[in-house]
Amino acid sequence: MTQSANSQDVALVLNGVSKGFHSGGRDVMALDNVSASVERGMVTGLIGPDAAGKTTLMRLVAGLLLPDDGEINALGLDVKKEPLEVQSALGYMPQRFGLYEDLTVQENLDLYADLQNLPVKERAERYAQLMKLTGLAPFTERLAGALSGGMKQKLGLACSLVRPKDLLLLDEPTVGVDPLSRRELWEIVYNLVEKHGMTVLLSTAYLDEAERCQEVILMHLGKILDQGKPQKFTQTMAGRSFMVTSPDMSKRQLQRELNQAEPVLDALIQGEGVRVVTKQAQEPTLAELGAEDGELSIKAVPPRFEDSFVSMLRELGQEAAAISQPRDQQSAASGDGPVIEVENLKRRFGDFMAVDGISFTVEHGEVLGLLGANGAGKSTTFRMLCGLLPPSEGRLLVAGHNLRKAAAKARQRIGYMAQRFSLYANLSVVENLRFFAKVYGLNIKQRKKQVQWALEEFELAELANATSGQLPLGYKQRLALAAALMHEPEIIFLDEPTSGVDPLARREFWRRINILAEQKVTVLVTTHFMEEAEYCDRVVIMDRGKVLAEGTPEEIKKAHRTKDAPSPTLEDAFIALIEHNKEILEKGQAA
């Protein structure tokens, strides 16, 4: 797997690299005897679940950490001996790139040009190249804090490349970014590789992005599992992928039944059915799936890279948490009519209309996906629905309460899981659970019972005394969801709940949500991961404060079928809607 550090074809070589930390009262081996190489002029994907060691590897390569053992050679430089030279030679964009939000786009560029010692006489030409590359030329005077998530990522990329680089490290650059911005970021990356000869090492938890890489390095628990072209891994799954549909069962019920079938390795809701990956390359019989003639339809479908990765993790013994049927939801009794009613809802911030006259309803036990590009108004809508932000205009009923008059009463009926980990990072797991149980008004006996339930149900007991801020992302997600469910809410709001987590953690999360929905708990979720939106009963797609489309995922896809695209994905339909709306607005402005 390793090659000579002097080879002109290799940009990066790691030989026997190990790195450990002492965190949360325990020793953690972040990287364990890692050896790999990255070829020049290619996009290499660093693929792995949460806590695989991807970020540690990136920081070591960038010379920001020193390895405990092993050697790292980047662009012909020994990283251990020449860290400053390495930092000057390569570009590094960490997960949370340090933009200064009170500075404009231009001022951020100037600051990073100063930090990277770019001569003043070279700046105008370099800025022009970067602004053209990222599409940010019209926004140079806008404050960085006023940019959308996708635009912030593009600015971070531009700042990391103020000086031209031969090697670029991107640590999960598309986390929390909408599908259109993700596509644009990938176009920028390949522009850098194909036109400028740059080498890119990019880490991601989105496995569909692995298929966009020319080569991938698979990581798990600090070790490298394998390296090669994505097609190599996809081909190993031939004959193991099937679409299963049923005329008699809901998709959630069908998925639950299939996950328990002996031949099934993985089952995911997709479109009108459930996509199944089997343990062996053989079509399962109806009997093996626990069905009789006519109950199920089975059709072979092409394998995906994600199938191979999930299969690999399962073979290593990584299983999802054991999820029991939750408690009886006393507050989730269904009733007549919608549980949420939104009519002509508006929210202004000064002269800016963040939400502009949207209307929709949500039924008891329904899972509604609120989708949109960064800056579409989704989070603002969520905050109004939760009673955290008063609307400027419109009618808003949640659980029978008018939020303009009785927001406190409505909040007692809802749970909220924020986009970013919003619990108290300095408190332990059990301290956070106790705190939120008390905030939700539970008495001492109820608090004790609910905390014990959360520790057991979310497999947090062994981490009860661990500091919450030091938990791996997947465990942070479990804790945040447990805290939101402490008072058994009738409605739960989930704002980008699985952003950045690995595919197994995402599956575990949605198994919990599906069980809640079957108990008539109403779920509203925002997500940028379009395959995740397939779990929703209906989706509402927003852009620039308005609703562009509403319907089931299948209805949205059918509306965007064309002769050239007879089977569009939900992501294809989403991007088409956003781009069409952009064209309409630009024509209106031109007129």
N, C-alpha and C positions, 0 to 999 in steps of 0.2 A: 504493500500500500504506500509506503514511503519511497521517495526518490532522492537522488542526490541534490543537495542544496545548491549546487553550482549549475544545475541544468537550466538552460535558458527557457525551457518550456514550463517551468514550475515557479509560481509566485510565492508559495507558502509551503513550508514543511514543518510538521510536528513529529518529534521522535520521543516516545516514552514519557509524555508530559503528564504530570500529576499535580493536583492542587487541592489542599484541604483547608477547612475553616472550622473554627469553634463557634457555634451559633446556637442560641437558645438552650445553653447548658449541655450541648452535645457536640461531638466531633462529626463533621460532614465531609466526605470525600467527594468534592465537586467534579474532579476529573481524575480518572484512574488509569494511568499508563496508556495515554491516548497517542496514537500514531496515525497520521493522515497527510495527504498532500493536495494542493489546489493548483490546477493548471492555469497558465496565463491566458488572458483573453476570453474567459468563460464566466458564466454565472453558475456558481456552485451553491446549492442549498444546504444549510445546516438544519436538519429536520429532527425534531424530538419533542417529547411531551414536557410538561412542566417539570422543573428541577432536573432536566437531563444534563445540564452543564453547558448549555449553548452560550449564555451570557458570560460565564466565567472564561470560556475558551476565547470569546471575542476580546475580552478585556486583557487577557494574557497576550494575544497576538498584537494588540494595540500598545503593549508595553505599560499598561496601567497597573498591572499586577505582575509579580514574578512567580514563576513556577517553583514548586517544592523540589521537583525532579524533572529531568528531561531537557530537551533542546527545542527551541523555536527559531526558525529562520524565515524572515519575511523580506522579500525583494533583495535577497542576497545579504541581508543584515542579521546579525545575531541579536535577537531581541533582549536577551539577558544582559549582554555586554553593551549594547547600543540602544537603549530604549528611547532616548530623545531623538536620535536619528531616525528610528522607525516611526515615531509619532509625526515627524516632519514629512516622511515619505508616503504615508498612507492616510486615507480618510476614514473616519470612524463616526458613525451616527448611532448613538445608544438608543435604548427604548424610549427614554424621555429626554429628547435632545434639549439642551439648555438655551432655548430662545428667550429673549428679554421682551416680555409681552407689552411693556410700557414704551418700547422703542418701535419705530416703524420698520418695515421690511428693509428699506435702504440703510437705516441706522444699524440693524442687525448685521447686514452684510459688511458695513464699514468696521464694526467691532471685530468680527471674525477675520477680516482682512488684516487688521492691526495685530490680532493674536497670532496669525499665521505669517506675519511679516511679508505680506504681499506689497511690493513696491507701488507707490501711489500712481506712477505713470502707467502701470499695467492694469489698474483697477477698472477703468471705464470699459475696456474691451472685454475683460473677464466677466464683469457684471452683466453686460449685454448678452454674452453667451449663456450665462446661467439663467437669466430671466426668460430668454427665448426657449431654453430647454425645459424650464418648469412651467412656463405659461404665466409667470407672475409679473410680467412687465407692466400691466395696467395697475398694479397694486403696490408699487414701491413706496407710496406715501401713507399706506394704511398701517395702523398699529398691528403688530404681530398678534396681540391678544384678541383682535377683532376678526382674525382669519378663521375660516372653517378648519376642521381637523385635517382634511386632506391637504389644504393649502399650507398649514403649519408644517406638515411632513415634507412638503416640497421645499419650503423655505429652509427647514433643517438640513435637507439634502444639499441645497445650494450653499449654505454656510459651511458645511463640512468639506465642500469642494471649491472653496474660494481660491485655493491654490490647486492647480491640476495635480491629480494623483494617479499612480499606476495601480494601486490596490485600494478597494473600497469595502469597508465592513459595515453592513447594515443589520442591526439587531432588531428583528421583528418590526420593520418599518410600516407595515400595513395594519397593525393592531388598532382597532377602533376606527378604521377608515372605511367609508362607504364603497360599494363595488365599483362605481365609476372612478373614484379617486384611486382605488387600488389598481384598476386597469391602466390609468394614466401614469401611476408610479412605475409600473412594470415597463411601460413604453419608454420612460426616461432611462430606466436601468439598461434596457437593451440598446438604446441609443448610445449610452456611454460605452458599452462593450463593443458594439459593431462599428461605430464611427470614430471612437477615440481609443480603442484598444485596451480599455480598462479591464481589470480583473475584479469580479465582485463575489464576495462571500456574504450570503444573505441567510439569516435565520428566520424561521417562521413556524407557527403552530397551525397554520392553515394548510392542510395537506393538498388541497387543489393547487396551491401555489408551487408545491414540489414538482408538479408536472410541467411547470413553466421553466424549471431550471434545466441546464444542460447536464449537470451531474448533481448527485445528492450524497450527503454524508448523514447516515442515520445514527442518532445518539439515544442512549437510555441509561439513566442513573450513573452518569459520568463515564460511560464506556461507549466506544464506537461499535455498533453492531455490524455495519457493512457500508460499502461505498460503491457507487456506480451510476449509470444512467437511469432515470426514472422508469424507462421502459423495461429495464431488466427486472425490476421488482413487480411491475404490473403483470408481466407475462407469466410470472410464477403462479398467478391466481386464475389462469385460464380455466374455464369450466366450473367455476365455483360461485358465480354471481347470478342471481335470479330475481325477477320481480314477481311478487305474490299479491294477488288481489282476492277479495271476497265480497260477494253481493250481500252477505248477511251480517258481517261484523264491521264495526267502526275501525278506522285505521289504528287507533290507539289499542283497542282490544286485540286486533290482529297482531300488532307488533308484540304485545305482551305474551300472547300465545306462542308466537314463533320464537321468541327469545328463550322459551322453555323447552323447545323441541330439541331432541338429542343431536340431529345432524347440523344444527345451526350454530355458527360461530358468532354472527353479528346480524342484527335486524334493524333497519332504519326506515322511518316513514319517508316516502318520496312520491310526490305526485298523488295519484289516486290509490296507491298501494304501499307495500312494504318491500324494500330492497333487502335481499337476504344474501349473506355470504356463508357458504357451507364449509365444514371442516375438511371435506374431501371433494375431489373433482368429479362429482357425480350428482345428477339431479335428484333431489329428495322425492320420495313417494308421498302421496297424500296421507297414507297411514303414518309415515314417519313424522309428518307435521301435525298429526293428531286430527286429521280431517277425513271426510268421506267424499265420494264422487259428487261433483257439483258444488261443493262448499268452497273450494279454492281453485284459482287458476294460477299456473306456474309457467313463467316464460324466462328463458335464458337471456341475460344482458351482458354487455362487455364489462370486464373488470376495471377497477380504478386503482390508482396508487394507494389511496387510503385503505383499500381492502388489505393490501400486503402489509402495510404498517400496523394496522390493528391486529392482523393475524400474527405478526411477529411479537407484538406485546403480549398477546394471549399465550403464545408458546413459552414466553419467559415467565409466565405465571402471574402477570398483572391482571387482576380482575376488578370489575366495578364493585363498589360497596354493596353489601347485601341490603336491599331496600325492602322493608316490611310494608304491609298495608298500614298507612298512618291511622291515627286516632280518628274517632268519629268527629267530624267537623260540626260542632253544634251551631256555629254561626253561618254555615254555608247552605242553609235550607233554601231550596228554590222557591220562587214566587212568580206571580203573574207580571208580565211585562219585563222590559230591560232592567238590568241592575245598574247600568251607566247610560245616561242620556246627555249627549253633547249637541248643542244647537247654536249655530252662528257664533262660535267661540272666537274671541279675539284677545290678543295681548300685545300692548305697545310698550316699547322702551324708548321714551322720548319720541323722536320722529320715526323710529324703526318699528315696523309691524312684524313681530316675530311669528305670530299666529293670526291668520287673516280669514276669519269667518268659516271655520271648519264645523262639520256636523257628522255625527255617527252615533250608533247605539251598540251596546254590548249586552248579550243575554247571560243569564245565570249559567255558570259552568263552561262558558265559551273561552277559548284561547284566541285572543286577538293580537295580531302582530302590527305594530306601528313602525312602518319602514320609511326611510327617506335618506337623502344625501346629508352629509355633515352640514349643519346649519339650517336644516329644513324646518325646525320648530318642534321636533319630537320631544326633546327633553323639557322644553318649556310647557308643552301640552301635558306631559307627565306630571310636572310640578303643580300645575293647576288642578289636575284630576286628584292629586294627593292632598290638596288643600294647603300646599306649601307656598303657593303663589296665587294672589287674587287675579281673576280675569278682568280685563278692561271692559269687555262687553260679552253678552251672550248668556245662554242658559246652561247650567251644569248641575246635573243630579247624579249623585253617587250613593248607592245603597239607600235610595229614598230620601236623601238629604240634599237640600240646596246648598252648594258649597259657598255661595255668596252670603248665606245667613247662618249656616250650622256646620262650618268646616270642622270644628273639634269633634262633633258627634260622628261625622263621616270618617274621620281619621281613626276612630276606635274600631272601625269595621274593616280597615285595610292594612296590608303589610307592604313595605317598600324596600326594595333592594337596589341600591344606587349603582350608577355606572362604574364608579371606582370604589375600592374598598373603603367604606365609610364608618367602620367600627373604630373603637379606640385601640390604636396600634400598641400603646404602652400597657394595656391591660391584658391579662391572660385570657385564654379561651373561656374558661368558666366565669371569670369576672365580667366579661362582655355579656354572656348569656344571662347572668343574674341581673345585671344592670338593665338590659332591655326588657326582661320579664317585669321588673319593677316599674319601668317607664310605661309599660302597657297596662299598668294598674292591677296586676295579679297579686293576690294575697300571699302570705308566706308559704302556706301549704301548696298553693297552685304553682308558685315560683319553683319550689323544690322539685315538684313533679315534672314540670316542663323542662327544667334544666337537665334533669336526669334523662328525660326522653330525648332531648337534643343530643346529648353526649353519646347515647347509645345508637340512635337512629342514623346519625351522620358520622359514626365511627370516629368521634373526637375524644373519647375517654382517655386514650393514652397521651393525648396532647392537651389535656384539660388545663395544666399549669404552664403551658408554653406561651410565650409572648405572642400575641396575635399578629403583630407587624412582621414577625420573622417566619411566619408560616409560608409554605409553598403556595402558589397561586390557587391551585385546586382546593386546598384546605381552607384558604381564605374564603373562597366561594361557598364552600359548605357551611362555614360559620355564619356568613352573611345571610344565607337563605334560612338557616336555623333561627337566627335572631328575628328575621322578618315573620316567622311562623309561630313565635312563642305564644301569641294570644289567639291562635286559630282564626285568622281573618277570613272574612267572606270574599274579599277581593285582594289579589296580590299584584303589585306593579314591579316589573323587572326591567331595569334600564341597562341594556347591553350586558346581561348577566354572565355570558360565557366568553367575553372578549379576551383573547389570548390564551385560553385554556386548551389543553390537549384534547384529542378526539374522545378518549375514554372518559375523561371528566365531563365532557359535553354530553355524552350519552347518559351517564349517571344522572346528571342534572335534569335532563328532559324526562327520564323515567320517573323522577319525583314529581315533576310538573304534570305529567300525564295522569298520574294517580290522583293528584289534587283535583284536576279538571273532571275526572270521573266521579269525584265526590261533590261536584257542583260548586267548587271554588272557581271563581272567575279570575282569569289571568290576562293581564295586558303586558306585552313584552316589546321592547325595541331591540332590534338586532341589525348588524351589517352583514351577517352571515346568511346568505340567501337560502342555503340548504336547511338551515335551522328554521327559517320561516315556513318551510313545508309542514312543520308540526302544528302550525296555527290553523284554526278552523276558518278564519278569514284574515285578510290583511288590508290595511289602509296605507296607501303610499302617498307620502307628503313631499312637497318641494316648495321652498320659499314661502312657508306658512300656509299653503293651500293643499287641499286633498286632490290628487290627480286621478286616483283609481281606488276602488273598493270591491272586494269580492273574495272568493276562495282562491287559494294559490292556483288551482287548475283553471278557474275562470280567467284569472289575470294572464296566464300563459296562453290560453286559447285565443284571447283577444289580440295577441301579438304574433300569431302564426302567419307566415308568408310563404310564397313559393320557394324563396331561397332559404327560409328557416322554418321548415314544417314542424319541428319539435323544439321550440325555444325553451330554455331553462328559465326559472324565475329571475335569475340574474340578468339574462338577456332582455326579458320583458321590463325589468326595473330600469336598466340603462336606457332602453328605448324610450320609456316614459320621461325620464329626466332629460334626455337630450332633446326630445320633441318639445318639452315645455321651455327649455332654454332657447330653442329656435323661435318659438312663438314670442317670448319676451323680447328677444333681440330685434325681431321684425317690428314689434310694437314700439320699441325705443327709437328705431331708425325712422319710423313713420312720424 
